[in-house]
Amino acid sequence: MTDKTGTGVVHCAPGFGEEDYQLCLKYKVINIDNPPVPLDDNGNFTEVVADYKGVYVKTADKEIRKELTKRGRLIKDT
């Protein structure tokens, strides 16, 4: 991959990976003591994601895609 290819879109999950965590700290996306982890121990969304609270993360995918499409925010769905 080069700076001439790809989408330019980057996903960071600071609550789930050290590199993402450090990058988000560096750019002040998160607070040092409170990285976002919007899932419970069973993989269900917590109240942080109110529209999908209690829904298993992979089960919510279809509904999230629909909502993003409705809002004109989904660029490509593979």
The first five atom37 places (N, CA, C, CB, O) and aatype in JSON, in Angstrom:
{
  "aatype": [12, 16, 3, 11, 16, 7, 16, 7, 19, 19, 8, 4, 0, 14, 7, 13, 7, 6, 6, 3, 18, 5, 10, 4, 10, 11, 18, 11, 19, 9, 2, 9, 3, 2, 14, 14, 19, 14, 10, 3, 3, 2, 7, 2, 13, 16, 6, 19, 19, 0, 3, 18, 11, 7, 19, 18, 19, 11, 16, 0, 3, 11, 6, 9, 1, 11, 6, 10, 16, 11, 1, 7, 1, 10, 9, 11, 3, 16],
  "atom_mask": [
    [1, 1, 1, 1, 1],
    [1, 1, 1, 1, 1],
    [1, 1, 1, 1, 1],
    [1, 1, 1, 1, 1],
    [1, 1, 1, 1, 1],
    [1, 1, 1, 0, 1],
    [1, 1, 1, 1, 1],
    [1, 1, 1, 0, 1],
    [1, 1, 1, 1, 1],
    [1, 1, 1, 1, 1],
    [1, 1, 1, 1, 1],
    [1, 1, 1, 1, 1],
    [1, 1, 1, 1, 1],
    [1, 1, 1, 1, 1],
    [1, 1, 1, 0, 1],
    [1, 1, 1, 1, 1],
    [1, 1, 1, 0, 1],
    [1, 1, 1, 1, 1],
    [1, 1, 1, 1, 1],
    [1, 1, 1, 1, 1],
    [1, 1, 1, 1, 1],
    [1, 1, 1, 1, 1],
    [1, 1, 1, 1, 1],
    [1, 1, 1, 1, 1],
    [1, 1, 1, 1, 1],
    [1, 1, 1, 1, 1],
    [1, 1, 1, 1, 1],
    [1, 1, 1, 1, 1],
    [1, 1, 1, 1, 1],
    [1, 1, 1, 1, 1],
    [1, 1, 1, 1, 1],
    [1, 1, 1, 1, 1],
    [1, 1, 1, 1, 1],
    [1, 1, 1, 1, 1],
    [1, 1, 1, 1, 1],
    [1, 1, 1, 1, 1],
    [1, 1, 1, 1, 1],
    [1, 1, 1, 1, 1],
    [1, 1, 1, 1, 1],
    [1, 1, 1, 1, 1],
    [1, 1, 1, 1, 1],
    [1, 1, 1, 1, 1],
    [1, 1, 1, 0, 1],
    [1, 1, 1, 1, 1],
    [1, 1, 1, 1, 1],
    [1, 1, 1, 1, 1],
    [1, 1, 1, 1, 1],
    [1, 1, 1, 1, 1],
    [1, 1, 1, 1, 1],
    [1, 1, 1, 1, 1],
    [1, 1, 1, 1, 1],
    [1, 1, 1, 1, 1],
    [1, 1, 1, 1, 1],
    [1, 1, 1, 0, 1],
    [1, 1, 1, 1, 1],
    [1, 1, 1, 1, 1],
    [1, 1, 1, 1, 1],
    [1, 1, 1, 1, 1],
    [1, 1, 1, 1, 1],
    [1, 1, 1, 1, 1],
    [1, 1, 1, 1, 1],
    [1, 1, 1, 1, 1],
    [1, 1, 1, 1, 1],
    [1, 1, 1, 1, 1],
    [1, 1, 1, 1, 1],
    [1, 1, 1, 1, 1],
    [1, 1, 1, 1, 1],
    [1, 1, 1, 1, 1],
    [1, 1, 1, 1, 1],
    [1, 1, 1, 1, 1],
    [1, 1, 1, 1, 1],
    [1, 1, 1, 0, 1],
    [1, 1, 1, 1, 1],
    [1, 1, 1, 1, 1],
    [1, 1, 1, 1, 1],
    [1, 1, 1, 1, 1],
    [1, 1, 1, 1, 1],
    [1, 1, 1, 1, 1]
  ],
  "atom_positions": [
    [[0.84, -1.17, 0.0], [0.0, 0.0, 0.0], [0.89, 1.24, 0.0], [-0.96, 0.0, 1.22], [1.94, 1.27, 0.65]],
    [[0.46, 2.24, -0.73], [1.2, 3.5, -0.78], [0.26, 4.65, -0.48], [1.88, 3.69, -2.15], [-0.94, 4.44, -0.29]],
    [[0.81, 5.85, -0.45], [-0.06, 7.02, -0.24], [-0.86, 7.36, -1.49], [0.77, 8.22, 0.19], [-1.64, 8.31, -1.48]],
    [[-0.68, 6.6, -2.55], [-1.43, 6.81, -3.8], [-2.55, 5.79, -3.97], [-0.49, 6.75, -5.0], [-3.33, 5.88, -4.93]],
    [[-2.65, 4.82, -3.05], [-3.68, 3.79, -3.14], [-4.48, 3.72, -1.85], [-3.05, 2.41, -3.46], [-4.1, 4.32, -0.84]],
    [[-5.56, 3.0, -1.88], [-6.37, 2.82, -0.68], [-7.46, 3.88, -0.55], [0.0, 0.0, 0.0], [-7.62, 4.72, -1.43]],
    [[-8.19, 3.82, 0.54], [-9.33, 4.71, 0.74], [-9.0, 5.95, 1.52], [-10.42, 3.98, 1.43], [-9.69, 6.97, 1.39]],
    [[-7.96, 5.9, 2.32], [-7.66, 7.02, 3.2], [-8.44, 6.96, 4.49], [0.0, 0.0, 0.0], [-8.31, 7.84, 5.34]],
    [[-9.27, 5.92, 4.66], [-10.08, 5.76, 5.87], [-9.32, 4.83, 6.82], [-11.5, 5.19, 5.54], [-8.84, 3.77, 6.41]],
    [[-9.23, 5.23, 8.08], [-8.54, 4.43, 9.07], [-9.47, 4.17, 10.25], [-7.24, 5.14, 9.55], [-10.17, 5.07, 10.72]],
    [[-9.48, 2.95, 10.72], [-10.27, 2.56, 11.88], [-9.33, 2.31, 13.04], [-11.15, 1.29, 11.58], [-8.35, 1.57, 12.91]],
    [[-9.6, 2.92, 14.18], [-8.81, 2.68, 15.38], [-9.71, 2.17, 16.49], [-8.07, 3.97, 15.83], [-10.82, 2.66, 16.68]],
    [[-9.23, 1.18, 17.21], [-9.97, 0.6, 18.33], [-9.07, 0.64, 19.56], [-10.44, -0.86, 18.02], [-8.48, -0.38, 19.92]],
    [[-8.96, 1.8, 20.21], [-8.01, 1.96, 21.31], [-8.27, 1.06, 22.51], [-8.01, 3.36, 21.76], [-7.36, 0.83, 23.31]],
    [[-9.46, 0.56, 22.66], [-9.75, -0.34, 23.77], [-9.38, -1.78, 23.48], [0.0, 0.0, 0.0], [-9.54, -2.65, 24.34]],
    [[-8.88, -2.05, 22.26], [-8.62, -3.43, 21.85], [-7.24, -3.67, 21.27], [-9.64, -3.83, 20.86], [-6.95, -4.79, 20.85]],
    [[-6.38, -2.67, 21.25], [-5.05, -2.89, 20.7], [-4.08, -1.82, 21.15], [0.0, 0.0, 0.0], [-4.41, -0.64, 21.2]],
    [[-2.86, -2.24, 21.49], [-1.85, -1.33, 22.03], [-1.48, -0.22, 21.04], [-0.6, -2.11, 22.42], [-1.39, 0.95, 21.43]],
    [[-1.27, -0.57, 19.77], [-0.9, 0.46, 18.79], [-2.02, 1.49, 18.62], [-0.58, -0.18, 17.44], [-1.75, 2.69, 18.58]],
    [[-3.25, 1.02, 18.53], [-4.39, 1.94, 18.41], [-4.51, 2.81, 19.66], [-5.71, 1.15, 18.19], [-4.76, 4.01, 19.57]],
    [[-4.32, 2.2, 20.81], [-4.38, 2.93, 22.08], [-3.35, 4.06, 22.1], [-4.15, 1.97, 23.26], [-3.67, 5.2, 22.42]],
    [[-2.1, 3.73, 21.77], [-1.03, 4.72, 21.78], [-1.27, 5.84, 20.77], [0.32, 4.06, 21.5], [-1.03, 7.01, 21.06]],
    [[-1.75, 5.49, 19.59], [-2.04, 6.49, 18.56], [-3.15, 7.43, 19.01], [-2.42, 5.8, 17.25], [-3.05, 8.65, 18.82]],
    [[-4.19, 6.89, 19.59], [-5.3, 7.71, 20.06], [-4.89, 8.6, 21.24], [-6.48, 6.83, 20.47], [-5.39, 9.72, 21.37]],
    [[-4.0, 8.12, 22.09], [-3.45, 8.96, 23.16], [-2.65, 10.12, 22.56], [-2.56, 8.13, 24.11], [-2.82, 11.27, 22.96]],
    [[-1.8, 9.79, 21.61], [-0.93, 10.8, 21.0], [-1.73, 11.96, 20.41], [-0.07, 10.17, 19.91], [-1.36, 13.12, 20.54]],
    [[-2.84, 11.62, 19.75], [-3.65, 12.66, 19.1], [-4.85, 13.11, 19.93], [-4.13, 12.15, 17.75], [-5.75, 13.78, 19.44]],
    [[-4.83, 12.72, 21.22], [-5.84, 13.16, 22.19], [-7.27, 12.8, 21.78], [-5.74, 14.65, 22.38], [-8.21, 13.57, 22.0]],
    [[-7.4, 11.61, 21.19], [-8.72, 11.1, 20.83], [-9.39, 10.49, 22.06], [-8.62, 10.04, 19.69], [-10.62, 10.5, 22.18]],
    [[-8.58, 9.97, 22.99], [-9.08, 9.35, 24.22], [-8.33, 9.92, 25.41], [-8.93, 7.81, 24.16], [-7.29, 10.56, 25.27]],
    [[-8.88, 9.67, 26.59], [-8.2, 9.98, 27.85], [-7.38, 8.76, 28.26], [-9.22, 10.37, 28.97], [-7.77, 7.63, 27.99]],
    [[-6.26, 8.99, 28.9], [-5.34, 7.92, 29.28], [-6.0, 6.85, 30.15], [-4.16, 8.49, 29.99], [-5.65, 5.67, 30.05]],
    [[-6.92, 7.25, 31.0], [-7.5, 6.3, 31.95], [-8.86, 5.76, 31.52], [-7.62, 6.94, 33.29], [-9.51, 5.06, 32.3]],
    [[-9.3, 6.07, 30.31], [-10.65, 5.66, 29.94], [-10.79, 5.36, 28.45], [-11.63, 6.74, 30.34], [-11.56, 6.03, 27.76]],
    [[-10.07, 4.35, 27.94], [-10.28, 4.01, 26.52], [-11.67, 3.42, 26.33], [-9.19, 3.02, 26.02], [-12.14, 2.65, 27.17]],
    [[-12.33, 3.77, 25.24], [-13.69, 3.26, 25.04], [-13.71, 1.77, 24.73], [-14.36, 4.02, 23.91], [-13.0, 1.29, 23.84]],
    [[-14.52, 1.05, 25.47], [-14.76, -0.37, 25.24], [-16.27, -0.56, 25.33], [-13.98, -1.29, 26.28], [-16.81, -0.85, 26.4]],
    [[-16.96, -0.39, 24.19], [-18.42, -0.41, 24.23], [-19.05, -1.8, 24.19], [-18.94, 0.38, 23.09], [-20.2, -1.95, 23.77]],
    [[-18.29, -2.82, 24.62], [-18.81, -4.19, 24.63], [-18.69, -4.79, 26.02], [-18.05, -5.07, 23.61], [-17.74, -4.51, 26.76]],
    [[-19.67, -5.62, 26.37], [-19.58, -6.34, 27.64], [-18.77, -7.62, 27.44], [-20.99, -6.65, 28.2], [-18.25, -7.86, 26.35]],
    [[-18.67, -8.43, 28.46], [-17.88, -9.66, 28.4], [-18.42, -10.69, 27.42], [-17.79, -10.27, 29.77], [-17.71, -11.62, 27.05]],
    [[-19.68, -10.54, 27.0], [-20.3, -11.46, 26.05], [-20.28, -10.94, 24.62], [-21.72, -11.74, 26.46], [-20.81, -11.59, 23.71]],
    [[-19.68, -9.77, 24.4], [-19.63, -9.2, 23.05], [-20.87, -8.43, 22.67], [0.0, 0.0, 0.0], [-21.1, -8.18, 21.48]],
    [[-21.68, -8.05, 23.66], [-22.88, -7.25, 23.4], [-22.56, -5.78, 23.64], [-24.06, -7.71, 24.3], [-21.78, -5.44, 24.52]],
    [[-23.19, -4.91, 22.84], [-22.99, -3.49, 23.04], [-23.52, -3.05, 24.4], [-23.67, -2.69, 21.92], [-24.54, -3.55, 24.87]],
    [[-22.8, -2.12, 25.03], [-23.23, -1.55, 26.3], [-24.01, -0.27, 26.04], [-22.01, -1.28, 27.23], [-24.29, 0.07, 24.89]],
    [[-24.35, 0.44, 27.1], [-25.1, 1.69, 26.99], [-24.34, 2.78, 26.22], [-25.44, 2.2, 28.37], [-24.93, 3.77, 25.81]],
    [[-23.04, 2.59, 26.04], [-22.25, 3.54, 25.25], [-22.77, 3.61, 23.82], [-20.76, 3.16, 25.26], [-22.69, 4.66, 23.17]],
    [[-23.31, 2.51, 23.32], [-23.91, 2.44, 21.99], [-25.4, 2.18, 22.2], [-23.23, 1.3, 21.08], [-25.9, 1.08, 21.98]],
    [[-26.09, 3.22, 22.63], [-27.47, 3.1, 23.1], [-28.41, 2.43, 22.11], [-27.99, 4.46, 23.44], [-29.26, 1.64, 22.51]],
    [[-28.28, 2.74, 20.83], [-29.2, 2.17, 19.83], [-29.09, 0.66, 19.71], [-28.95, 2.8, 18.49], [-30.01, 0.01, 19.24]],
    [[-27.96, 0.1, 20.13], [-27.74, -1.33, 20.01], [-27.39, -1.98, 21.35], [-26.63, -1.59, 19.01], [-26.83, -3.08, 21.37]],
    [[-27.73, -1.33, 22.44], [-27.43, -1.86, 23.76], [-28.01, -3.28, 23.91], [-27.99, -0.92, 24.86], [-29.18, -3.51, 23.63]],
    [[-27.16, -4.2, 24.36], [-27.6, -5.58, 24.59], [-27.56, -6.46, 23.35], [0.0, 0.0, 0.0], [-27.82, -7.66, 23.45]],
    [[-27.23, -5.9, 22.19], [-27.18, -6.66, 20.94], [-25.75, -7.13, 20.7], [-27.69, -5.8, 19.74], [-24.8, -6.36, 20.85]],
    [[-25.61, -8.39, 20.34], [-24.29, -8.95, 20.03], [-23.69, -8.17, 18.86], [-24.38, -10.47, 19.7], [-24.39, -7.88, 17.88]],
    [[-22.42, -7.85, 18.95], [-21.76, -6.97, 17.99], [-21.92, -7.44, 16.54], [-20.29, -6.87, 18.33], [-22.17, -6.61, 15.67]],
    [[-21.78, -8.72, 16.27], [-21.9, -9.21, 14.89], [-23.35, -9.25, 14.43], [-21.28, -10.61, 14.76], [-23.62, -9.09, 13.24]],
    [[-24.28, -9.44, 15.34], [-25.7, -9.41, 15.01], [-26.11, -8.0, 14.59], [-26.55, -9.89, 16.2], [-26.96, -7.83, 13.72]],
    [[-25.5, -7.01, 15.21], [-25.84, -5.61, 14.93], [-25.3, -5.13, 13.59], [-25.3, -4.72, 16.03], [-25.76, -4.12, 13.07]],
    [[-24.34, -5.83, 13.01], [-23.72, -5.38, 11.75], [-24.73, -5.01, 10.68], [-22.82, -6.46, 11.22], [-24.64, -3.93, 10.09]],
    [[-25.7, -5.88, 10.42], [-26.67, -5.64, 9.35], [-27.47, -4.36, 9.6], [-27.63, -6.84, 9.22], [-27.67, -3.56, 8.68]],
    [[-27.91, -4.17, 10.83], [-28.69, -2.97, 11.16], [-27.83, -1.71, 11.1], [-29.3, -3.11, 12.55], [-28.31, -0.65, 10.69]],
    [[-26.58, -1.82, 11.5], [-25.68, -0.67, 11.44], [-25.43, -0.29, 9.99], [-24.34, -0.99, 12.15], [-25.43, 0.9, 9.65]],
    [[-25.23, -1.28, 9.13], [-25.05, -1.0, 7.71], [-26.27, -0.3, 7.12], [-24.77, -2.3, 6.94], [-26.14, 0.66, 6.36]],
    [[-27.45, -0.79, 7.48], [-28.69, -0.16, 7.0], [-28.76, 1.3, 7.43], [-29.93, -0.92, 7.53], [-29.08, 2.17, 6.63]],
    [[-28.45, 1.56, 8.68], [-28.51, 2.92, 9.21], [-27.48, 3.82, 8.52], [-28.26, 2.91, 10.72], [-27.79, 4.97, 8.18]],
    [[-26.28, 3.32, 8.31], [-25.26, 4.11, 7.62], [-25.67, 4.41, 6.18], [-23.92, 3.37, 7.63], [-25.44, 5.51, 5.67]],
    [[-26.29, 3.44, 5.52], [-26.79, 3.64, 4.15], [-27.88, 4.7, 4.15], [-27.32, 2.31, 3.56], [-27.88, 5.6, 3.31]],
    [[-28.81, 4.58, 5.08], [-29.91, 5.55, 5.19], [-29.39, 6.97, 5.38], [-30.84, 5.18, 6.37], [-29.95, 7.92, 4.84]],
    [[-28.33, 7.11, 6.13], [-27.75, 8.44, 6.4], [-26.8, 8.92, 5.3], [-27.01, 8.42, 7.73], [-26.28, 10.03, 5.37]],
    [[-26.57, 8.06, 4.29], [-25.66, 8.41, 3.21], [-24.21, 8.38, 3.63], [0.0, 0.0, 0.0], [-23.38, 9.09, 3.06]],
    [[-23.89, 7.56, 4.63], [-22.52, 7.52, 5.17], [-21.75, 6.26, 4.82], [-22.57, 7.65, 6.66], [-20.56, 6.17, 5.1]],
    [[-22.41, 5.28, 4.21], [-21.73, 4.05, 3.85], [-21.21, 4.19, 2.43], [-22.68, 2.82, 3.99], [-21.99, 4.33, 1.48]],
    [[-19.9, 4.15, 2.28], [-19.28, 4.34, 0.97], [-19.27, 3.05, 0.18], [-17.87, 4.87, 1.13], [-19.61, 3.04, -1.0]],
    [[-18.88, 1.96, 0.83], [-18.82, 0.67, 0.16], [-19.04, -0.42, 1.19], [-17.47, 0.48, -0.57], [-18.48, -0.38, 2.29]],
    [[-19.84, -1.4, 0.83], [-20.12, -2.52, 1.72], [-19.69, -3.79, 1.01], [-21.63, -2.58, 2.1], [-20.26, -4.17, -0.01]],
    [[-18.68, -4.45, 1.57], [-18.17, -5.66, 0.92], [-18.57, -6.89, 1.66], [-16.67, -5.62, 0.8], [-18.23, -8.0, 1.25]]
  ]
}
